[in-house]
Amino acid sequence: MRLALGLDLGTSGLKAVALDEQGRKVAEAKATYPLHTPRPGWTEQEPQDWLRAAREALKALREKLGGAEVVGLGLSGQMHGAVFLDRAGQPLAPAPLWNDQRTAEEVAQIEAALPQRELIRRTGNPAVTGFQLPKLLWLRNHSPELFRRLYKVLLPKDYLAFALTGAWASEYSDASGVGALNLAEKRWDSEILHSLGLEEGLFPELGPSERVVGTLQPEWARETGLPAGLPVVAGAGDNAAAALGLGVSRHRKGVGSVSLGTSGVIFIPLEVPTPEPEGRVHLFAHADGGYHLLGVTLSAAGSLEWLRGLFPEVSLETLLAEAEAAPLGSEGLLFLPFLAGERSPYLNPHLRGAFVGLSLAHKRGHLVRSVLEGVALSLGEVYQVMRPLAEVQRLLATGGGAASDLWLSLLSGALGVPVVRVSGDEGAARGAGILALVGAGVYLDVAQALQATTPAELSSPLPQPGIEAYRLGYARAVEKVIELHKGC
């Protein structure tokens, strides 16, 4: 039996899976590492912690596979992070992550060097505090002595590829979240970089997601039990890899995905790079050779988890049952899920959440239901921005929140699109493993691999309640909160 391995370098830990040729999970292993917040708004991790976790997870996974032949290893991981390396490949500092917010001044510096509309036209996105490019400017502005020693800046999964193979390499899907990739031409945009006083040589070489960037170095083979010379495939950023694992691709028309994880994410494939003119949703390269729109509500299941923490005396199941018993519209109670600022469509890290319309008549179940409805309405606003660029006939649901029929039903109603679940195990590690099957030659290309590995859809679409009737009230409440924020 030929197997491919997929690694997903997440924010809270690393997941490794082994897939057979049909994309079925044979085994998995996990390892964790800490998240550091040394100052308000800063989030970072130690790159060496990622390597320790990779050794641990790969060794544990190999021990579960018996005599099966491992033919390739694919990579995925959190996007936008910055690993600053010297010429010897040693990290110069902790890696600031995707949700790090220290770079507001550097975003302003980018926007001063290049008009926002021109930046969106070239890269698909405005300058964003979480992206890698402003992090690079931050290092130059705040640690010039480290910047002088800087040889390369890599994304998290690409640093792992460097450690495994010695190759300085990336691929288009993850690179499109740096903030300096010319999407149409799929190259580092020299005009943007030169306007900021940066050299292209700081960045790795680029290529397709399924290409082999190198082979497993002997020391990694000894430590993990995997064969030396194992092909290592470039892989994809976490959202693109997860979509590929679901079969969401330009090769499958009319199908997108929606995730109810800590954040809520709508993913819609595109054939050609078509940015939203104001950059209110992201445009990135996809791992299938095309592109995709990405809309993000930062606190989706994260909002529910926050509320759950306020009622430790009851289970999540009890809270959801109480929410189901409450009426549609939560008797006039609206929740705005801006607990960590907001990405789409407001691009405002300083927005904060609110309950609007709270009264003595409201009980715990109303609060829970309003959180579910507020997240659904928030993602509905995101989809309204995406629709003129790309519509879908149905969305495949993933993430922990997708286990709730109530929440998926509300989401389907708010978006006006059928939402269905799929069979099997989803996630970015699965998508990375599918790319490894292609890179190892099991399949000729990504399209052929998807024909063999796309999971079945489990259920008929859920009912769509009339939650869209509350959309206007929600939008007005958001306007009031934004106005209030301006006055603070």
ZATORSE-187953 format. One record per residue (C-alpha): residue in three letters; chain; x, y, z. Coordinates in nm, 4 decimals. Example, Ala and Ser with C-alpha at 12.3 -4.5 7.8 and 13.67 -1.06 7.14 Angstrom:
! ZATORSE-187953
<site ALA,A,<1.2300,-0.4500,0.7800>> <site SER,A,<1.3670,-0.1060,0.7140>> 
***
This chain:
! ZATORSE-187953
<site MET,A,<0.0000,0.0000,0.0000>> <site ARG,A,<0.1409,0.3387,-0.1047>> <site LEU,A,<0.0806,0.6221,0.1404>> <site ALA,A,<0.1340,0.9969,0.1342>> <site LEU,A,<0.1824,1.2092,0.4431>> <site GLY,A,<0.0385,1.5554,0.5041>> <site LEU,A,<0.1513,1.8015,0.7719>> <site ASP,A,<-0.0467,2.1038,0.8889>> <site LEU,A,<0.1519,2.3539,1.0942>> <site GLY,A,<-0.1295,2.5208,1.2854>> <site THR,A,<-0.1386,2.7998,1.5419>> <site SER,A,<-0.1971,2.5682,1.8379>> <site GLY,A,<-0.0231,2.2549,1.7144>> <site LEU,A,<0.0918,2.0374,1.4286>> <site LYS,A,<-0.1168,1.7599,1.2755>> <site ALA,A,<0.0256,1.4807,1.0611>> <site VAL,A,<-0.1890,1.2366,0.8619>> <site ALA,A,<-0.1204,0.9398,0.6377>> <site LEU,A,<-0.3509,0.8940,0.3358>> <site ASP,A,<-0.3959,0.6010,0.1014>> <site GLU,A,<-0.4280,0.6494,-0.2744>> <site GLN,A,<-0.8013,0.7279,-0.2445>> <site GLY,A,<-0.7335,0.9998,0.0107>> <site ARG,A,<-0.8618,0.7953,0.3050>> <site LYS,A,<-0.6939,0.8614,0.6388>> <site VAL,A,<-0.4926,0.5624,0.7591>> <site ALA,A,<-0.3339,0.7176,1.0685>> <site GLU,A,<-0.2697,1.0511,1.2345>> <site ALA,A,<-0.0484,1.2045,1.5008>> <site LYS,A,<-0.0363,1.5439,1.6707>> <site ALA,A,<0.2070,1.7576,1.8663>> <site THR,A,<0.1649,2.0939,2.0357>> <site TYR,A,<0.3727,2.4038,2.1019>> <site PRO,A,<0.3167,2.7274,2.2918>> <site LEU,A,<0.1825,3.0588,2.1645>> <site HIS,A,<0.3548,3.3655,2.3067>> <site THR,A,<0.1953,3.7089,2.3570>> <site PRO,A,<0.4795,3.9208,2.4970>> <site ARG,A,<0.2863,4.2476,2.4479>> <site PRO,A,<-0.0769,4.3405,2.3801>> <site GLY,A,<-0.1515,4.2776,2.0130>> <site TRP,A,<0.1609,4.0633,1.9601>> <site THR,A,<0.1377,3.6906,1.8846>> <site GLU,A,<0.4472,3.4885,1.8028>> <site GLN,A,<0.5999,3.1427,1.8165>> <site GLU,A,<0.9495,2.9959,1.8218>> <site PRO,A,<1.0301,2.8277,1.4864>> <site GLN,A,<1.2407,2.5688,1.6677>> <site ASP,A,<0.9262,2.4591,1.8534>> <site TRP,A,<0.7688,2.3772,1.5155>> <site LEU,A,<1.0649,2.1545,1.4243>> <site ARG,A,<1.0444,1.9693,1.7551>> <site ALA,A,<0.6729,1.9099,1.7005>> <site ALA,A,<0.7316,1.7906,1.3431>> <site ARG,A,<0.9899,1.5369,1.4581>> <site GLU,A,<0.7571,1.4151,1.7320>> <site ALA,A,<0.4499,1.3849,1.5088>> <site LEU,A,<0.6300,1.2263,1.2108>> <site LYS,A,<0.8009,0.9687,1.4326>> <site ALA,A,<0.4704,0.8790,1.6015>> <site LEU,A,<0.2943,0.8586,1.2642>> <site ARG,A,<0.5624,0.6380,1.1085>> <site GLU,A,<0.5341,0.3932,1.3976>> <site LYS,A,<0.1650,0.3452,1.3173>> <site LEU,A,<0.2197,0.2570,0.9505>> <site GLY,A,<0.3947,-0.0789,0.9741>> <site GLY,A,<0.5594,-0.1786,0.6476>> <site ALA,A,<0.3539,0.0486,0.4233>> <site GLU,A,<0.5458,0.2399,0.1574>> <site VAL,A,<0.5525,0.6169,0.2114>> <site VAL,A,<0.5920,0.7901,-0.1254>> <site GLY,A,<0.5689,1.1617,-0.0446>> <site LEU,A,<0.5254,1.4320,0.2187>> <site GLY,A,<0.3147,1.7451,0.1641>> <site LEU,A,<0.3051,2.0591,0.3763>> <site SER,A,<0.0435,2.3091,0.4856>> <site GLY,A,<0.0279,2.5661,0.7583>> <site GLN,A,<-0.0865,2.8944,0.9028>> <site MET,A,<-0.0467,3.1750,0.6513>> <site HIS,A,<0.1118,3.5216,0.6765>> <site GLY,A,<0.3714,3.4496,0.9497>> <site ALA,A,<0.7315,3.5673,0.9126>> <site VAL,A,<1.0338,3.3507,0.9899>> <site PHE,A,<1.3444,3.5716,0.9760>> <site LEU,A,<1.6551,3.3663,0.8906>> <site ASP,A,<2.0259,3.4404,0.8621>> <site ARG,A,<2.2487,3.2979,0.5890>> <site ALA,A,<2.2973,2.9761,0.7898>> <site GLY,A,<1.9219,2.9270,0.8128>> <site GLN,A,<1.9029,3.0120,1.1833>> <site PRO,A,<1.6040,3.2136,1.3114>> <site LEU,A,<1.6944,3.5673,1.4108>> <site ALA,A,<1.3855,3.6240,1.6266>> <site PRO,A,<1.0518,3.4660,1.7204>> <site ALA,A,<0.8086,3.4473,1.4278>> <site PRO,A,<0.5173,3.6958,1.4399>> <site LEU,A,<0.1976,3.5186,1.3320>> <site TRP,A,<-0.1055,3.5842,1.1132>> <site ASN,A,<-0.3013,3.7489,1.3960>> <site ASP,A,<-0.0168,3.9710,1.5166>> <site GLN,A,<-0.1231,4.3371,1.5127>> <site ARG,A,<0.2036,4.5238,1.5767>> <site THR,A,<0.2421,4.6586,1.2218>> <site ALA,A,<-0.0103,4.9447,1.1899>> <site GLU,A,<0.2664,5.1966,1.1145>> <site GLU,A,<0.4170,4.9675,0.8524>> <site VAL,A,<0.0787,4.9262,0.6806>> <site ALA,A,<0.0612,5.3045,0.6582>> <site GLN,A,<0.4141,5.3026,0.5166>> <site ILE,A,<0.3085,5.0584,0.2419>> <site GLU,A,<-0.0029,5.2612,0.1577>> <site ALA,A,<0.2097,5.5771,0.1361>> <site ALA,A,<0.4442,5.4081,-0.1105>> <site LEU,A,<0.1695,5.2589,-0.3284>> <site PRO,A,<-0.1977,5.3642,-0.3590>> <site GLN,A,<-0.4352,5.1104,-0.2084>> <site ARG,A,<-0.6241,5.0481,-0.5334>> <site GLU,A,<-0.2991,4.9787,-0.7158>> <site LEU,A,<-0.1903,4.7392,-0.4422>> <site ILE,A,<-0.5249,4.5572,-0.4658>> <site ARG,A,<-0.4958,4.5414,-0.8459>> <site ARG,A,<-0.1501,4.3835,-0.8250>> <site THR,A,<-0.1752,4.1590,-0.5174>> <site GLY,A,<-0.5517,4.1109,-0.4759>> <site ASN,A,<-0.5494,4.2681,-0.1295>> <site PRO,A,<-0.4863,4.5950,0.0533>> <site ALA,A,<-0.2052,4.6167,0.3053>> <site VAL,A,<-0.3137,4.4173,0.6124>> <site THR,A,<-0.1501,4.4205,0.9558>> <site GLY,A,<-0.1387,4.0412,0.9724>> <site PHE,A,<0.0351,3.9885,0.6361>> <site GLN,A,<0.4063,3.9093,0.6097>> <site LEU,A,<0.5228,4.2164,0.4156>> <site PRO,A,<0.4528,4.4706,0.6935>> <site LYS,A,<0.6258,4.2355,0.9396>> <site LEU,A,<0.9404,4.2584,0.7291>> <site LEU,A,<0.9233,4.6385,0.7405>> <site TRP,A,<0.8646,4.6205,1.1144>> <site LEU,A,<1.1882,4.4250,1.1593>> <site ARG,A,<1.3762,4.6870,0.9575>> <site ASN,A,<1.2185,4.9748,1.1512>> <site HIS,A,<1.2544,4.8322,1.5018>> <site SER,A,<1.5531,4.5940,1.4851>> <site PRO,A,<1.7858,4.7304,1.2166>> <site GLU,A,<2.0769,4.5226,1.3457>> <site LEU,A,<1.8775,4.2025,1.2913>> <site PHE,A,<1.7570,4.3237,0.9521>> <site ARG,A,<2.1175,4.3691,0.8396>> <site ARG,A,<2.1755,3.9981,0.9161>> <site LEU,A,<1.8563,3.8881,0.7388>> <site TYR,A,<1.9114,3.6514,0.4445>> <site LYS,A,<1.5598,3.5117,0.3834>> <site VAL,A,<1.2099,3.5553,0.5178>> <site LEU,A,<0.9939,3.2435,0.4956>> <site LEU,A,<0.6334,3.1543,0.5696>> <site PRO,A,<0.5855,2.8998,0.8508>> <site LYS,A,<0.5324,2.5883,0.6378>> <site ASP,A,<0.8132,2.6950,0.4030>> <site TYR,A,<1.0497,2.7145,0.6996>> <site LEU,A,<0.9529,2.3576,0.7773>> <site ALA,A,<1.0275,2.2643,0.4145>> <site PHE,A,<1.3680,2.4312,0.4470>> <site ALA,A,<1.4448,2.2333,0.7614>> <site LEU,A,<1.3346,1.9060,0.5990>> <site THR,A,<1.5131,1.9560,0.2655>> <site GLY,A,<1.7475,2.2558,0.2759>> <site ALA,A,<1.5487,2.4275,-0.0027>> <site TRP,A,<1.4498,2.7968,0.0050>> <site ALA,A,<1.1124,2.7515,-0.1658>> <site SER,A,<0.7468,2.8536,-0.1555>> <site GLU,A,<0.4362,2.8169,-0.3706>> <site TYR,A,<0.1702,3.0494,-0.4985>> <site SER,A,<-0.1173,2.9938,-0.2539>> <site ASP,A,<0.0789,3.0770,0.0617>> <site ALA,A,<0.2939,3.3390,-0.1118>> <site SER,A,<-0.0188,3.5280,-0.2192>> <site GLY,A,<-0.0763,3.6092,0.1498>> <site VAL,A,<0.2593,3.7844,0.1856>> <site GLY,A,<0.1354,4.1094,0.0330>> <site ALA,A,<0.3999,4.1286,-0.2407>> <site LEU,A,<0.2976,3.8647,-0.4968>> <site ASN,A,<0.1774,3.9850,-0.8361>> <site LEU,A,<-0.1223,3.7526,-0.8653>> <site ALA,A,<-0.1785,3.7722,-1.2390>> <site GLU,A,<0.1863,3.6994,-1.3188>> <site LYS,A,<0.2579,3.4794,-1.0132>> <site ARG,A,<0.5890,3.6439,-0.9342>> <site TRP,A,<0.7262,3.8624,-0.6589>> <site ASP,A,<0.6278,4.2163,-0.7534>> <site SER,A,<0.9601,4.3981,-0.7934>> <site GLU,A,<0.7878,4.7365,-0.8258>> <site ILE,A,<0.6189,4.7020,-0.4872>> <site LEU,A,<0.9353,4.5750,-0.3205>> <site HIS,A,<1.1624,4.8391,-0.4702>> <site SER,A,<0.9197,5.1150,-0.3698>> <site LEU,A,<0.9708,4.9943,-0.0121>> <site GLY,A,<1.3479,4.9544,-0.0421>> <site LEU,A,<1.3358,4.5734,-0.0364>> <site GLU,A,<1.5087,4.3185,-0.2588>> <site GLU,A,<1.3424,4.0181,-0.4212>> <site GLY,A,<1.6292,3.8022,-0.3012>> <site LEU,A,<1.4906,3.8145,0.0521>> <site PHE,A,<1.2058,3.5894,-0.0632>> <site PRO,A,<1.2156,3.2218,-0.1697>> <site GLU,A,<1.1709,3.0862,-0.5205>> <site LEU,A,<0.8135,3.0160,-0.6307>> <site GLY,A,<0.6329,2.7328,-0.8071>> <site PRO,A,<0.3137,2.5229,-0.8090>> <site SER,A,<0.1760,2.3623,-0.4946>> <site GLU,A,<0.2273,2.0047,-0.6144>> <site ARG,A,<0.5939,2.0380,-0.7100>> <site VAL,A,<0.8699,1.8541,-0.5243>> <site VAL,A,<1.0945,2.1150,-0.3597>> <site GLY,A,<1.3487,1.8669,-0.2246>> <site THR,A,<1.3998,1.5380,-0.0470>> <site LEU,A,<1.4096,1.4440,0.3193>> <site GLN,A,<1.7522,1.5004,0.4672>> <site PRO,A,<1.9323,1.2043,0.6316>> <site GLU,A,<1.9150,1.3437,0.9858>> <site TRP,A,<1.5357,1.3789,0.9602>> <site ALA,A,<1.5128,1.0251,0.8247>> <site ARG,A,<1.7102,0.8936,1.1233>> <site GLU,A,<1.4984,1.0841,1.3750>> <site THR,A,<1.1569,0.9987,1.2267>> <site GLY,A,<1.2026,0.6559,1.0683>> <site LEU,A,<1.0969,0.7874,0.7271>> <site PRO,A,<1.3073,0.7019,0.4218>> <site ALA,A,<1.5941,0.9363,0.3341>> <site GLY,A,<1.5284,1.0953,-0.0018>> <site LEU,A,<1.1501,1.1004,0.0506>> <site PRO,A,<1.0036,1.3631,-0.1884>> <site VAL,A,<0.8797,1.6727,-0.0047>> <site VAL,A,<0.6057,1.8656,-0.1861>> <site ALA,A,<0.5613,2.2434,-0.1543>> <site GLY,A,<0.1988,2.2130,-0.0381>> <site ALA,A,<-0.0353,2.5070,0.0269>> <site GLY,A,<-0.1560,2.7617,0.2772>> <site ASP,A,<-0.4035,2.6205,0.5261>> <site ASN,A,<-0.7258,2.7491,0.3674>> <site ALA,A,<-0.6274,2.6400,0.0169>> <site ALA,A,<-0.5138,2.2991,0.1422>> <site ALA,A,<-0.8332,2.2467,0.3422>> <site ALA,A,<-1.0435,2.3397,0.0385>> <site LEU,A,<-0.8496,2.0952,-0.1755>> <site GLY,A,<-0.9159,1.8235,0.0809>> <site LEU,A,<-1.2886,1.8920,0.0364>> <site GLY,A,<-1.2627,1.8881,-0.3427>> <site VAL,A,<-1.3366,2.2620,-0.3617>> <site SER,A,<-1.1631,2.3671,-0.6793>> <site ARG,A,<-1.2050,2.5438,-1.0131>> <site HIS,A,<-1.2412,2.1904,-1.1529>> <site ARG,A,<-1.5742,2.1557,-0.9672>> <site LYS,A,<-1.8014,2.4381,-1.0700>> <site GLY,A,<-2.0457,2.6035,-0.8335>> <site VAL,A,<-1.9075,2.4548,-0.5107>> <site GLY,A,<-1.7457,2.6545,-0.2310>> <site SER,A,<-1.6881,2.5944,0.1364>> <site VAL,A,<-1.7743,2.7606,0.4648>> <site SER,A,<-1.5898,2.6920,0.7878>> <site LEU,A,<-1.7263,2.7509,1.1372>> <site GLY,A,<-1.3998,2.7216,1.3262>> <site THR,A,<-1.2549,2.9761,1.5663>> <site SER,A,<-1.2958,3.2103,1.2708>> <site GLY,A,<-1.5609,3.1794,1.0014>> <site VAL,A,<-1.4322,3.1481,0.6448>> <site ILE,A,<-1.6097,3.1489,0.3083>> <site PHE,A,<-1.3957,3.0071,0.0266>> <site ILE,A,<-1.4970,3.0387,-0.3400>> <site PRO,A,<-1.2718,2.9210,-0.6279>> <site LEU,A,<-1.2031,3.1407,-0.9312>> <site GLU,A,<-1.0508,3.0762,-1.2716>> <site VAL,A,<-0.8913,3.4203,-1.3069>> <site PRO,A,<-0.7693,3.6696,-1.0438>> <site THR,A,<-1.0646,3.9025,-0.9847>> <site PRO,A,<-1.0063,4.1286,-0.6835>> <site GLU,A,<-1.2856,4.3042,-0.4956>> <site PRO,A,<-1.2150,4.6680,-0.5858>> <site GLU,A,<-1.2050,4.7864,-0.2244>> <site GLY,A,<-1.0238,4.4788,-0.0942>> <site ARG,A,<-1.3048,4.3958,0.1477>> <site VAL,A,<-1.2512,4.0226,0.0891>> <site HIS,A,<-0.9209,3.8540,0.0124>> <site LEU,A,<-0.8072,3.7214,-0.3238>> <site PHE,A,<-0.5393,3.4520,-0.3134>> <site ALA,A,<-0.3933,3.1899,-0.5443>> <site HIS,A,<-0.5422,2.8417,-0.5022>> <site ALA,A,<-0.3475,2.5184,-0.4798>> <site ASP,A,<-0.5199,2.3886,-0.7961>> <site GLY,A,<-0.3472,2.6449,-1.0181>> <site GLY,A,<-0.6382,2.8894,-1.0098>> <site TYR,A,<-0.7450,3.1494,-0.7558>> <site HIS,A,<-0.9975,3.1935,-0.4788>> <site LEU,A,<-1.1894,3.4542,-0.2849>> <site LEU,A,<-1.1689,3.4345,0.0924>> <site GLY,A,<-1.4004,3.6144,0.3318>> <site VAL,A,<-1.3305,3.5987,0.7042>> <site THR,A,<-1.5327,3.6643,1.0204>> <site LEU,A,<-1.2617,3.6551,1.2867>> <site SER,A,<-1.4750,3.5319,1.5802>> <site ALA,A,<-1.7190,3.2620,1.4687>> <site ALA,A,<-1.7018,2.9533,1.6915>> <site GLY,A,<-1.4668,3.1739,1.8932>> <site SER,A,<-1.7678,3.3870,1.9865>> <site LEU,A,<-1.9611,3.0823,2.1024>> <site GLU,A,<-1.6602,2.9578,2.2994>> <site TRP,A,<-1.6322,3.2990,2.4676>> <site LEU,A,<-2.0002,3.2908,2.5673>> <site ARG,A,<-1.9699,2.9325,2.6855>> <site GLY,A,<-1.6927,3.0416,2.9213>> <site LEU,A,<-1.9372,3.2756,3.0941>> <site PHE,A,<-2.1617,2.9797,3.1862>> <site PRO,A,<-1.9207,2.7066,3.3072>> <site GLU,A,<-2.1989,2.5404,3.5067>> <site VAL,A,<-2.3707,2.4003,3.1952>> <site SER,A,<-2.2583,2.1982,2.8948>> <site LEU,A,<-2.2385,2.3246,2.5379>> <site GLU,A,<-2.5166,2.0816,2.4488>> <site THR,A,<-2.7454,2.2459,2.7062>> <site LEU,A,<-2.6650,2.5918,2.5740>> <site LEU,A,<-2.7402,2.4886,2.2162>> <site ALA,A,<-3.0681,2.3249,2.3247>> <site GLU,A,<-3.1716,2.6479,2.4978>> <site ALA,A,<-3.0788,2.8428,2.1843>> <site GLU,A,<-3.2951,2.6148,1.9707>> <site ALA,A,<-3.5893,2.6742,2.2028>> <site ALA,A,<-3.5563,3.0515,2.1645>> <site PRO,A,<-3.7426,3.2085,1.8707>> <site LEU,A,<-3.5868,3.3170,1.5431>> <site GLY,A,<-3.4554,3.6700,1.5860>> <site SER,A,<-3.3895,3.6165,1.9604>> <site GLU,A,<-3.6798,3.8523,2.0387>> <site GLY,A,<-3.4979,4.1590,1.9092>> <site LEU,A,<-3.1495,4.0744,2.0417>> <site LEU,A,<-2.8601,4.1153,1.7971>> <site PHE,A,<-2.4989,4.0093,1.8502>> <site LEU,A,<-2.2091,4.1655,1.6594>> <site PRO,A,<-1.9173,3.9170,1.6666>> <site PHE,A,<-1.6275,4.1649,1.6614>> <site LEU,A,<-1.4563,4.0245,1.9703>> <site ALA,A,<-1.1122,4.0411,1.8070>> <site GLY,A,<-1.1747,4.3218,1.5584>> <site GLU,A,<-1.2997,4.2238,1.2152>> <site ARG,A,<-1.1507,4.1237,0.8835>> <site SER,A,<-1.4224,4.1045,0.6141>> <site PRO,A,<-1.5744,4.3272,0.4985>> <site TYR,A,<-1.4687,4.6030,0.7423>> <site LEU,A,<-1.0900,4.5489,0.7650>> <site ASN,A,<-1.0866,4.7053,1.1093>> <site PRO,A,<-0.8797,4.5419,1.3865>> <site HIS,A,<-1.0171,4.7900,1.6414>> <site LEU,A,<-1.3897,4.7063,1.6076>> <site ARG,A,<-1.5412,4.5448,1.9157>> <site GLY,A,<-1.8438,4.3235,1.9654>> <site ALA,A,<-2.1793,4.4114,2.1151>> <site PHE,A,<-2.5178,4.2805,2.2180>> <site VAL,A,<-2.7754,4.5234,2.0775>> <site GLY,A,<-3.1346,4.5310,2.2027>> <site LEU,A,<-3.0717,4.3517,2.5330>> <site SER,A,<-3.3686,4.3636,2.7733>> <site LEU,A,<-3.4956,4.2125,3.0977>> <site ALA,A,<-3.6989,3.9672,2.8901>> <site HIS,A,<-3.3897,3.7972,2.7499>> <site LYS,A,<-3.2669,3.4705,2.9001>> <site ARG,A,<-2.9528,3.2667,2.8513>> <site GLY,A,<-3.0978,3.0869,2.5503>> <site HIS,A,<-3.1593,3.4195,2.3770>> <site LEU,A,<-2.7950,3.5159,2.4300>> <site VAL,A,<-2.6703,3.1905,2.2829>> <site ARG,A,<-2.9082,3.2038,1.9882>> <site SER,A,<-2.8158,3.5653,1.9156>> <site VAL,A,<-2.4492,3.4628,1.8987>> <site LEU,A,<-2.5318,3.1891,1.6466>> <site GLU,A,<-2.7482,3.4298,1.4467>> <site GLY,A,<-2.4960,3.7125,1.4680>> <site VAL,A,<-2.2154,3.4972,1.3275>> <site ALA,A,<-2.4467,3.3745,1.0507>> <site LEU,A,<-2.5500,3.7309,0.9635>> <site SER,A,<-2.1881,3.8435,0.9712>> <site LEU,A,<-2.0927,3.5757,0.7179>> <site GLY,A,<-2.4019,3.6757,0.5189>> <site GLU,A,<-2.2588,4.0278,0.4912>> <site VAL,A,<-1.9299,3.8789,0.3728>> <site TYR,A,<-2.1062,3.6773,0.1020>> <site GLN,A,<-2.2958,3.9862,-0.0164>> <site VAL,A,<-1.9575,4.1399,-0.1020>> <site MET,A,<-1.8369,3.8216,-0.2737>> <site ARG,A,<-2.1470,3.7527,-0.4850>> <site PRO,A,<-2.0820,4.0052,-0.7630>> <site LEU,A,<-1.7466,3.8358,-0.8228>> <site ALA,A,<-1.8424,3.4685,-0.7838>> <site GLU,A,<-2.1591,3.2868,-0.6802>> <site VAL,A,<-2.1957,2.9255,-0.5719>> <site GLN,A,<-2.4789,2.6731,-0.5876>> <site ARG,A,<-2.3835,2.5124,-0.2563>> <site LEU,A,<-2.1285,2.5349,0.0226>> <site LEU,A,<-1.9561,2.2449,0.1978>> <site ALA,A,<-1.9486,2.2929,0.5752>> <site THR,A,<-1.6428,2.2315,0.7923>> <site GLY,A,<-1.5161,2.3253,1.1366>> <site GLY,A,<-1.6385,2.2439,1.4862>> <site GLY,A,<-1.9465,2.4655,1.4546>> <site ALA,A,<-2.0647,2.2634,1.1552>> <site ALA,A,<-2.1715,1.9872,1.3956>> <site SER,A,<-2.4750,2.1996,1.4900>> <site ASP,A,<-2.7788,2.1596,1.2627>> <site LEU,A,<-2.9214,2.4796,1.4061>> <site TRP,A,<-2.6139,2.6844,1.3259>> <site LEU,A,<-2.5769,2.5448,0.9748>> <site SER,A,<-2.9442,2.6085,0.9084>> <site LEU,A,<-2.9113,2.9701,1.0234>> <site LEU,A,<-2.5991,3.0095,0.8133>> <site SER,A,<-2.7716,2.8694,0.5055>> <site GLY,A,<-3.0585,3.1118,0.5556>> <site ALA,A,<-2.8311,3.4127,0.6060>> <site LEU,A,<-2.6295,3.3337,0.2934>> <site GLY,A,<-2.9222,3.2156,0.0819>> <site VAL,A,<-2.7137,2.9172,-0.0282>> <site PRO,A,<-2.7601,2.5455,0.0526>> <site VAL,A,<-2.5034,2.4212,0.3057>> <site VAL,A,<-2.4146,2.0494,0.3269>> <site ARG,A,<-2.1697,1.8356,0.5210>> <site VAL,A,<-1.9200,1.5892,0.3735>> <site SER,A,<-1.8018,1.2445,0.4805>> <site GLY,A,<-1.4646,1.1645,0.6285>> <site ASP,A,<-1.1941,1.3735,0.7860>> <site GLU,A,<-1.1367,1.7218,0.6502>> <site GLY,A,<-0.8612,1.9692,0.7111>> <site ALA,A,<-0.5457,2.1214,0.5730>> <site ALA,A,<-0.3293,1.8166,0.6485>> <site ARG,A,<-0.5518,1.6092,0.4193>> <site GLY,A,<-0.5115,1.8597,0.1372>> <site ALA,A,<-0.1341,1.8573,0.1861>> <site GLY,A,<-0.1369,1.4777,0.1611>> <site ILE,A,<-0.3360,1.4909,-0.1637>> <site LEU,A,<-0.0767,1.7290,-0.3091>> <site ALA,A,<0.1913,1.4825,-0.2008>> <site LEU,A,<0.0142,1.2070,-0.3982>> <site VAL,A,<0.0453,1.4259,-0.7074>> <site GLY,A,<0.4065,1.5208,-0.6419>> <site ALA,A,<0.4977,1.1572,-0.5866>> <site GLY,A,<0.3495,1.0614,-0.9228>> <site VAL,A,<0.0523,0.8623,-0.7963>> <site TYR,A,<-0.1666,1.1033,-0.9963>> <site LEU,A,<-0.0762,1.3008,-1.3077>> <site ASP,A,<-0.2123,1.6310,-1.1791>> <site VAL,A,<-0.4336,1.7919,-0.9161>> <site ALA,A,<-0.7511,1.7513,-1.1233>> <site GLN,A,<-0.6983,1.3739,-1.1484>> <site ALA,A,<-0.6205,1.3508,-0.7770>> <site LEU,A,<-0.9408,1.5328,-0.6887>> <site GLN,A,<-1.1477,1.2935,-0.9010>> <site ALA,A,<-1.0158,1.0061,-0.6900>> <site THR,A,<-1.0165,1.1670,-0.3441>> <site THR,A,<-1.3080,1.4135,-0.3186>> <site PRO,A,<-1.5309,1.3107,-0.0256>> <site ALA,A,<-1.8991,1.2332,-0.0661>> <site GLU,A,<-2.1610,1.4842,0.0471>> <site LEU,A,<-2.3422,1.3438,0.3497>> <site SER,A,<-2.6813,1.5060,0.3630>> <site SER,A,<-2.9438,1.7029,0.1837>> <site PRO,A,<-2.9278,2.0784,0.2398>> <site LEU,A,<-3.0693,2.1914,0.5720>> <site PRO,A,<-3.3812,2.4122,0.5939>> <site GLN,A,<-3.3251,2.7852,0.5435>> <site PRO,A,<-3.5117,2.9846,0.8118>> <site GLY,A,<-3.6123,3.3424,0.7374>> <site ILE,A,<-3.3130,3.4964,0.9106>> <site GLU,A,<-3.2504,3.7208,0.6091>> <site ALA,A,<-3.5368,3.9353,0.7418>> <site TYR,A,<-3.2988,4.0484,1.0166>> <site ARG,A,<-3.0178,4.1430,0.7799>> <site LEU,A,<-3.1119,4.5102,0.7552>> <site GLY,A,<-3.1336,4.5481,1.1332>> <site TYR,A,<-2.7978,4.3792,1.1716>> <site ALA,A,<-2.6377,4.6094,0.9131>> <site ARG,A,<-2.7789,4.9163,1.0896>> <site ALA,A,<-2.6432,4.7938,1.4240>> <site VAL,A,<-2.2986,4.7487,1.2679>> <site GLU,A,<-2.3128,5.1041,1.1308>> <site LYS,A,<-2.3938,5.2367,1.4776>> <site VAL,A,<-2.1054,5.0450,1.6379>> <site ILE,A,<-1.8623,5.1693,1.3720>> <site GLU,A,<-1.9848,5.5257,1.4266>> <site LEU,A,<-1.9522,5.4859,1.8029>> <site HIS,A,<-1.5991,5.3551,1.7567>> <site LYS,A,<-1.5062,5.6644,1.5532>> <site GLY,A,<-1.6155,5.8818,1.8407>> <site CYS,A,<-1.3972,5.7027,2.0943>> 
***
